[in-house]
Amino acid sequence: MLAKVLGQLDIETFLADYWQKKPCIFRQSIADPAKLDANQLAGLACEPDADTRLVFENQDCPWRVEHGPFQESALQALPKSGWMLLVNGLNRLIPPINRLLDEFHFLPSWRVDDVMASYGPEGSSVGPHGDRYDVFLLQMQGRKHWHIATEYKRAILPGLDLRILSDFQAQQSWLLEPGDMLYLPPHTAHHGVATDGPSMTYSIGFRSPPKSELLRGYVEYVTQSAAFEELYQHPYDKLANHGEITSQTIASLLDIVATLPLSTDDMAHWFAQMVTESADQLTEPQASPLSWQAFFAAWQTQTLWADETTRMNYFTDTQGRCQCYINGARYELAAENRAAVARLTGGRCWCFSDFKHGMGQDFQDTLYQAYCNGYVYFPEHD
């Protein structure tokens, strides 16, 4: 099976041979659906809700970072060289950017982190560094020379707000033209430098959380019940020494650990809640929502869209029920709604005819509640 973004490399080969294993270059992958230019990106950097940074590199103060939002006058006063503007969450700020994420349908949606844009004049960069996630570097404007290393010393330069590698030695290099894309697995060191004029790159990031983070999150989730608020009762031990930690004490602690819920459903509920929650969610309940009947009547003539910050996933529990999570909120539906839920969570916009195979009452109620919460909306009504 092919995906446009991967060119002539089929999905199966990419996942088996490259994904989270080694870098891969794709020539003339895909164009920018938003056709974003430098002035538009600068405008976003002035917005209060945008996560933006300016990275400066010069001899007086190497690798200095400033956080936005920025004043327009400050951006206009930037020097001719030695800086790069970064705007995170581009997919949440510009709806057409979500079409880029649609091109990566062969990866689970819960892995999606965000799309970041970087723009700078010739010679600009953010320094050699490694990331803890999978990233596709899509060249949008100009050219950028990428230098990478899969084996390198992890030491970083001290006293900086950026994790710049102190001893980076490139092992491979590529020059990317507009439309070219470079995939890098986690912890691949990379250094991109704008070449032959200004350059704009989209970094499409996919989450790869550390195992320690997953374990901490699950334990915190399952220990929220009142039973885990009970005080620890220390067993009576006959001490040989006042400073000794006895084997009975360790055994009692292991007994506590053994009480942690560890079932398929417990794990699935925690994971679905975790991956659909986001600090960037900006949705607000509808101020004047349509009635239930008016909502479904409107849907027959209008397209329903997911809010740019909405995250949706589902799983089937061990009882066969469909468990849908939207922005961390749980919705339980009967098994016959699975096809409709799969269609909902697999897209970002929907026509009424997309659900011609039927919508159970559970699904209709869930969708209407999602609309009232601001998770989905009709553009014509906003």
Long-range contacts (C-beta under 8 A, 24 or more apart in sequence): 1-106, 3-103, 3-104, 3-105, 3-106, 4-29, 4-30, 4-103, 5-29, 5-30, 5-103, 5-104, 5-136, 5-181, 11-106, 14-106, 15-106, 18-183, 18-185, 19-134, 19-185, 20-134, 20-185, 20-186, 20-208, 21-185, 22-150, 22-185, 23-148, 23-150, 23-172, 23-182, 23-183, 23-184, 23-185, 23-188, 24-182, 24-183, 25-174, 25-180, 25-181, 25-182, 25-183, 26-180, 26-181, 26-182, 26-183, 27-177, 27-179, 27-180, 28-179, 28-180, 29-138, 29-179, 29-180, 29-181, 30-100, 30-103, 30-138, 30-179, 30-181, 31-179, 32-140, 32-202, 33-96, 33-97, 33-99, 33-100, 34-94, 34-96, 34-97, 36-90, 36-94, 36-117, 36-140, 36-200, 37-141, 38-119, 38-141, 38-198, 38-200, 41-85, 41-87, 41-117, 41-119, 41-200, 42-72, 42-75, 42-85, 44-87, 44-90, 44-93, 44-94, 45-69, 45-70, 45-75, 45-85, 45-87, 46-70, 46-71, 46-72, 46-75, 47-93, 49-93, 49-282, 50-87, 50-88, 50-89, 50-93, 51-87, 51-88, 51-89, 51-280, 52-85, 52-86, 52-87, 52-88, 53-85, 53-86, 54-78, 54-83, 54-84, 54-85, 54-86, 55-83, 55-84, 55-86, 55-126, 55-127, 55-162, 56-82, 56-83, 57-82, 57-83, 57-84, 57-124, 57-125, 57-127, 58-82, 63-127, 63-157, 63-160, 63-162, 63-164, 64-161, 65-160, 65-161, 65-162, 80-121, 81-121, 81-122, 81-123, 81-124, 82-123, 82-124, 83-120, 83-121, 83-124, 84-118, 84-119, 84-120, 84-124, 84-125, 84-126, 84-194, 85-118, 85-119, 85-120, 86-116, 86-117, 86-118, 86-126, 87-116, 87-117, 87-118, 88-114, 88-116, 89-114, 89-115, 89-116, 89-280, 90-114, 90-115, 90-116, 90-117, 90-202, 91-115, 91-308, 92-280, 92-282, 92-308, 92-309, 93-308, 95-305, 95-308, 98-308, 98-348, 100-138, 100-202, 100-204, 101-204, 101-348, 102-348, 104-136, 104-204, 104-206, 105-346, 107-206, 109-311, 109-312, 109-313, 109-345, 109-346, 110-207, 110-275, 110-276, 110-311, 110-313, 111-206, 111-207, 111-208, 112-205, 112-206, 112-207, 113-205, 113-206, 113-207, 114-205, 114-280, 115-202, 115-203, 115-204, 115-205, 116-202, 116-203, 116-205, 117-200, 117-201, 117-202, 117-203, 118-192, 118-200, 118-201, 118-203, 119-198, 119-199, 119-200, 119-201, 120-194, 120-198, 120-199, 121-194, 121-197, 121-198, 122-194, 122-195, 122-196, 122-197, 122-198, 122-199, 123-193, 123-194, 124-193, 124-194, 124-199, 125-191, 125-192, 125-193, 125-194, 126-162, 126-192, 127-162, 127-164, 127-165, 127-191, 128-164, 128-165, 128-168, 128-189, 128-190, 128-191, 129-162, 129-163, 129-164, 129-165, 129-189, 129-190, 129-191, 130-154, 130-163, 130-165, 130-186, 130-187, 130-188, 130-189, 130-190, 131-184, 131-186, 131-187, 131-188, 131-205, 132-186, 132-187, 132-208, 132-210, 133-186, 133-205, 133-206, 133-207, 133-208, 134-183, 134-184, 134-185, 134-186, 134-205, 134-206, 134-208, 135-183, 135-184, 135-203, 135-204, 135-205, 135-206, 136-181, 136-182, 136-183, 136-184, 136-203, 136-204, 136-206, 137-176, 137-181, 137-182, 137-183, 137-184, 137-190, 137-192, 137-201, 137-202, 137-203, 137-204, 138-180, 138-181, 138-201, 138-202, 138-203, 138-204, 139-176, 139-177, 139-178, 139-179, 139-180, 139-181, 139-199, 139-200, 139-201, 140-178, 140-200, 140-201, 140-202, 141-178, 141-198, 141-199, 141-200, 142-178, 142-194, 142-195, 142-196, 142-197, 142-198, 142-199, 142-200, 143-175, 143-176, 143-177, 143-178, 143-194, 143-195, 143-196, 143-197, 143-199, 144-175, 144-176, 144-192, 144-193, 144-194, 144-195, 144-199, 144-201, 145-173, 145-174, 145-175, 145-176, 145-192, 145-193, 145-195, 146-173, 146-174, 146-175, 146-176, 146-182, 146-190, 146-191, 146-192, 147-172, 147-173, 147-190, 147-191, 147-192, 147-193, 148-172, 148-173, 148-184, 148-188, 148-189, 148-190, 148-191, 149-188, 149-189, 149-190, 150-188, 150-189, 152-189, 165-189, 176-201, 217-270, 217-274, 218-267, 218-270, 218-271, 219-260, 221-270, 221-273, 221-274, 222-260, 222-261, 222-266, 222-270, 223-260, 227-259, 232-256, 263-318, 264-317, 264-318, 265-317, 265-318, 268-315, 268-317, 268-323, 269-323, 269-330, 272-313, 272-314, 272-315, 272-323, 272-325, 272-330, 273-325, 273-328, 273-330, 275-311, 275-313, 275-325, 276-311, 276-312, 276-313, 276-325, 276-326, 276-327, 276-328, 277-311, 277-327, 277-328, 278-309, 278-311, 278-327, 280-309, 281-309, 281-310, 281-311, 281-327, 282-307, 282-309, 283-307, 283-309, 283-310, 283-327, 283-373, 283-374, 283-375, 284-374, 285-372, 285-373, 285-374, 286-371, 286-372, 286-373, 286-374, 286-377, 289-371, 289-372, 290-371, 290-381, 292-368, 295-368, 295-371, 296-352, 296-364, 296-368, 298-378, 298-381, 299-352, 299-378, 300-352, 302-378, 302-379, 302-380, 302-381, 303-349, 303-350, 303-351, 303-378, 303-379, 304-349, 304-350, 304-351, 304-371, 304-376, 304-377, 304-378, 305-348, 305-349, 305-376, 305-377, 305-378, 305-379, 306-347, 306-348, 306-349, 306-375, 306-376, 307-374, 307-375, 307-376, 307-377, 310-375, 310-376, 312-344, 312-345, 312-375, 313-345, 314-338, 314-341, 314-342, 314-345, 324-366, 326-370, 326-373, 326-375, 327-373, 327-375, 329-373, 331-366, 331-369, 332-362, 333-360, 333-362, 333-363, 333-366, 334-360, 334-362, 336-360, 337-362, 337-363
